[in-house]
Amino acid sequence: MDQLKSALPEGLRIGKIHHVAIIVRDLEAVLDLYRDKLGLTVETVMSIPYDRVTIGFLPVGEVKIELVQPDDDTTGAAKFLESKGEGFHHVCFEVPDIQAALDRLAEDGLQLIDRTARKGAEGPVAFVHPKSCHGVLVELIEAPGGPAWTKLGY
């Protein structure tokens, strides 16, 4: 198995899965399932005006489920929901230095949606296009205290 270890520098390696996102039409209806029937705790529900979505985070061990409800029919999230329906939306990986990770991915030829980090609900984030990730939308989030936290004013 040692030959399968990443050749990336330690500072660019994925630390953990931060969350798995599910796109939903009606957040309250979905919370009825996850909170009331499956017994998960709702950590937070918040509106993200700059992305025009409302999200809810539900921790499961060290990983979270993020429920994403589009608030505007013109957003990428709304278009995704319309074309694909409710279900899996993206996976988010935590990295120590998001800009270093983005630079490396761009250098390796991956198509980035965000070339620099932007403000996310729980820290600096950036997205990698599904075309470069075998059909999966990948989000990166910088670990707490990383260099982008100060830059983005957290």
N, C-alpha and C positions, 0 to 999 in steps of 0.2 A: 503493500500500500504506500510505502514511502515515495515511490515514483509518481504517485498521484498528487502529492502535495504541491501547492502553488509555488511558482518561482517568483511571485511578486514580493517586493520588499514588505517587511512587517507592517509598516505604516499605511500600506494600501490594501491590506487584506480585510475581507469582510469579518466583522466581529461576531455578528449574530443576525438572525432574522428579527427585525424590529416589529413588523406587523405584516399581516396579510389583509388586503382590502377587498371588500365585497360591495359592489354597486347595488343600490336599492332604490325603489320608487318611493317608499313611504317608511321613513326611519322608525316612527312609532310602531307601525305594524310589525316590523322586523324585530324591534326590541321585545315585542310580545313573545316571540319565539326564543331569542337568545337569553333574555333576562328572565322572563316569567316561566317559560317552559323548560329551558335547558339549565337555568339557575346561574348563569354567568353574571358577574358584577359589572355594572356600568361605571367605568372610571370617570368618563366625562362625555358630555354632548355639547358641541359648540358650533356656532356658525363661523365659517371662514369666508368673510365677504370678498376678499381679493380673488378667491378661487370660485366664488358663487356656489358653494356647497355647504351642507351641514353634515358634520361627522360625529360619530360616536366611537369611543374606544372601549373595548372590553378585554381586560387582561386574561390570558390563559397561560399559567406558568410564567415563563420569561418572555413570551410572545404576546402580541395583542391582535385582536381582530378589529379592523377599522371598518365601520359601516359608512358608506359615502352616499349621500342623497343630493343630487343636483338641485339647485335652487333656481336655475335659469335654463331655459330650453336651448340656449345658444352655446353652452359650454362644451368642452371636449367630453366631460363626464356625462352630460346629457345625451350627446351624440352617441357615445359608447353604449349607454343604457338603451337608447332607441334601437340601435342596430344589433346589439348582442343580448339584450334583456338582462334581468337581474342575475347576479352571480359573481364569480371571481373577477376582480379588476386588476390588481397588481400585487407584487411582493416587494417589500421594503427591506433592504439590507443596511445595517449600520457599518459605517467606515470611520476610521480615525481622522482622516483629513479628506473632506469631500472634494476640494479643488484638485488635490493631487490625484485622487481616484478618477475624476472627470478627465483630467489631462491625459492620464495613462490610457483610459478607455478610448478617447479621441485618437490618440497616437496609434492605438491598436486597430483603428478603423471602425469603431462602433459609432452609430448614428445617435447623437445626443439630442434630446428635446431641450434640455437646459445645459448651456455651456458653462454656467457658473451657478452657484447655489442661490436659492431664493428662500424666503421665509416660509416655513411650514408650521403646522400646529404644534409640533414638539421638537423643533430644531431646524437647522438648515437642511434643505432637501434639493434634489435634482432628479430628473427622470431620463432614462435611457429608452430609446424607441424600441417597440416590440420587433421591428424588422431586424434589429441587430441581436435580439435575444430569443430567437426561435418562437416568436409569436407571443412572448410574455412581456408586458409592461413592467419595467424594473425601476423602482425608486431607490435612491440612496439617501440616507440621513446621516449627518455627522454626529458622532458620539458626543455626549455632553462635555463642554469645555474645549472642544476643538477650535481651530483658528477662525472658522467662519462664524462662530457664535458671537464674538466681539464685533466682527465686521458687519453683521446684520443687526446688531443692537439687541441681542437677547439679554 
